[in-house]
Amino acid sequence: MAIVEVSVIPVGTKTPSLSQHVARVLRVLRDKESIKYELTPMGTIIEGDLKQVFPIVQEMHQAAFAEEVLRVVTTIRIDERRDKLLTMESKVRGVEEKLKEVRQR
């Protein structure tokens, strides 16, 4: 299982606002029932097997080419562990537990 952070940015849009473009790209994920994702202020986090996630990221990238968008920059970061199950929740929980330990000292 992998945690993948994706940021899809259309370049050269008519306005500085990107929310309509982000919404169009997120519809790709919304329509994938088997994919767990979380929209953040700076990108989208996707949880899943890389063989399943990569084609979806490509579909998201392609979805950004609409409304006269001629250039799209997509950034992908991958966190994959093979020694234990990795989930979005487990990563957050691990940090929160460490914060509790620091407070108790």
Secondary structure, DSSP 8 states (H G I E B T S, - for coil): -EEEEEEEEEES-SSS--HHHHHHHHHHHHT-TT-EEEEETTEEEEEE-HHHHHHHHHHHHHHT--TT--EEEEEEEEEE-SSS---HHHHHHHHHHHHHHHHH-
